[in-house]
């Protein structure tokens, strides 16, 4: 079984993607009347990749990062929209 990491940080998510990790799910979560998102990743050496990111030694191609950032933001917006719609249906249109 591969290790799994959960984050809400877009930059961190981009780094994992650019290092070859697999995005498992983007999940909207209601928090204090707002919708936040968590992104779950797996991958070989993901714990070491996370340590590299948090140590301040992360290094990526800026052009690739920019494209990945846009894609991750799009996925997050989709997940938020989907959860908002789901919550509206469950609460009879009130969210």
Order of alpha helices (4+ residues) and beta strands (2+ residues): beta-alpha-beta-beta-alpha-alpha
